[in-house]
């Protein structure tokens, strides 16, 4: 699979988790927390894959990489807001909606503009090889105890950091 296809498929996983989170009733706090934690981990790994492998390889092919980096910062801020709000508190559903919209905007922007541009400008074999690297790295991150620990610590810090995240108006 081409790198753009691998990343699009992972976007779909993120969308599915966001939809699941939004559909869970407010009284199912533990289940909401599990889905939220998994979503935050997958989103963090997704951003890492893009930052480590994809963006450096496509910078010359797409001027949109700088915009994508800025969108990642916004997503991180909104993730922090959702984590601090918590699945059992008022306002959680609204913050999840805002995060869902931000993920959809970012993923849609990449899929309709950046990925189209990259697919047209880069050699198909290069994109296939990059897709294999991204898939292998994602599997490695998911299997890594160190990654799981790092992500658990990150979630904990974001939950407790007052004023660390801002949502752009």
C-alpha positions as a printed Julia matrix, in Angstrom:
169×3 Matrix{Float64}:
   0.0    0.0    0.0
   1.18   3.52  -0.76
   2.07   5.76   2.19
  -0.95   7.95   1.47
  -3.24   4.91   1.58
  -1.74   3.7    4.87
  -2.2    7.13   6.45
  -5.74   7.46   5.05
  -6.65   4.07   6.52
  -5.31   5.21   9.89
  -7.33   8.42   9.57
 -10.39   6.2    9.17
  -9.5    4.33  12.38
  -9.25   7.66  14.21
 -12.59   8.78  12.79
 -14.18   5.51  13.89
 -12.88   5.92  17.45
 -14.16   9.5   17.59
 -17.57   8.39  16.38
 -17.62   5.57  18.95
 -16.65   8.0   21.71
 -19.36  10.46  20.7
 -22.0    7.71  20.61
 -21.25   6.25  24.04
 -23.76   7.4   26.66
 -22.44   9.69  29.39
 -23.12   7.14  32.12
 -20.6    4.69  30.6
 -17.63   6.63  31.95
 -15.16   3.72  32.13
 -15.86   2.67  28.55
 -15.59   6.26  27.36
 -12.24   6.57  29.16
 -10.93   3.41  27.48
 -11.93   4.64  24.02
 -10.5    8.09  24.76
  -7.18   6.66  25.93
  -6.92   4.46  22.84
  -7.82   7.42  20.61
  -5.21   9.67  22.21
  -2.57   6.94  21.83
  -3.42   6.28  18.18
  -3.51   9.99  17.39
  -0.1   10.46  19.03
   1.35   7.54  17.08
  -0.19   8.86  13.87
   1.42  12.25  14.35
   4.72  10.55  15.15
   4.55   8.51  11.93
   3.86  11.6    9.88
   6.6   13.61  11.62
   9.24  10.85  11.47
   8.63   9.33   8.05
   6.03  10.99   5.85
   6.53  14.74   6.19
  10.34  14.7    5.79
   9.94  12.62   2.62
   7.27  14.82   1.03
   8.34  18.33   2.02
   9.65  19.06  -1.47
   6.49  17.65  -3.08
   3.99  19.57  -0.95
   4.19  23.02   0.61
   1.36  21.94   2.93
   3.69  20.21   5.39
   4.08  23.4    7.44
   0.3   23.72   7.69
   0.02  20.09   8.76
   2.55  20.69  11.56
   0.48  23.64  12.8
  -2.66  21.49  12.72
  -0.87  18.86  14.81
  -0.18  21.47  17.47
  -3.85  22.43  17.52
  -4.88  18.76  17.78
  -2.52  18.28  20.73
  -4.06  21.3   22.47
  -7.59  19.99  21.92
  -6.61  16.5   23.11
  -5.38  18.09  26.34
  -8.7   19.91  26.75
 -10.66  16.68  26.25
  -8.44  14.78  28.68
  -8.73  17.47  31.35
 -12.48  17.66  30.92
 -12.84  13.9   31.43
 -15.58  11.57  30.19
 -17.84  11.95  33.24
 -18.01  15.72  33.33
 -20.17  18.37  31.76
 -18.72  19.72  28.56
 -17.01  16.46  27.55
 -19.33  15.79  24.61
 -18.76  19.3   23.27
 -14.97  19.01  23.58
 -15.06  15.62  21.81
 -17.13  17.22  19.04
 -14.51  19.97  18.66
 -11.73  17.36  18.56
 -13.68  15.32  15.99
 -14.06  18.4   13.79
 -10.35  19.21  14.14
  -9.3   15.66  13.22
 -11.72  15.64  10.31
 -10.41  18.99   9.08
  -6.78  17.87   9.33
  -7.36  14.42   7.79
  -9.6   15.81   5.07
  -7.05  18.52   4.26
  -4.31  15.93   3.93
  -6.39  13.44   1.94
  -7.9   15.86  -0.57
  -4.93  18.16  -1.06
  -1.58  16.96   0.28
  -1.96  13.25  -0.52
  -3.24  14.01  -4.01
  -0.26  16.26  -4.61
   2.21  13.72  -3.21
   0.7   10.84  -5.21
   1.06  12.9   -8.4
   4.64  14.02  -7.76
   6.38  11.04  -6.14
   7.27   7.74  -7.74
   4.81   4.93  -6.99
   7.61   2.63  -5.81
   8.84   5.27  -3.37
   5.31   5.67  -2.01
   4.95   1.87  -1.68
   8.24   1.58   0.21
   7.26   4.48   2.45
   3.9    2.82   3.09
   5.68  -0.34   4.18
   7.93   1.68   6.52
   4.94   3.49   8.01
   3.0    0.24   8.53
   6.01  -1.46  10.12
   6.69   1.53  12.37
   3.06   1.67  13.49
   3.15  -2.04  14.37
   6.4   -1.46  16.24
   4.96   1.48  18.2
   1.8   -0.44  19.07
   3.83  -3.42  20.33
   6.35  -1.38  22.32
   6.01  -1.37  26.1
   8.13   1.79  26.17
   5.73   3.52  23.77
   2.72   2.45  25.85
   4.4    3.78  29.0
   5.37   7.04  27.29
   1.81   7.54  26.04
   0.3    6.74  29.46
   2.62   9.31  31.08
   1.76  11.84  28.35
  -1.98  11.35  28.96
  -1.46  11.77  32.69
   0.54  14.96  32.26
  -2.0   16.43  29.83
  -4.84  15.62  32.25
  -3.13  17.53  35.05
  -1.5   20.46  33.24
  -3.62  23.57  33.89
  -3.61  26.15  31.15
  -1.17  24.11  29.07
  -3.55  23.81  26.16
  -5.51  26.49  24.42
  -8.28  26.15  21.93
  -8.12  28.7   19.14
 -11.34  30.62  18.87
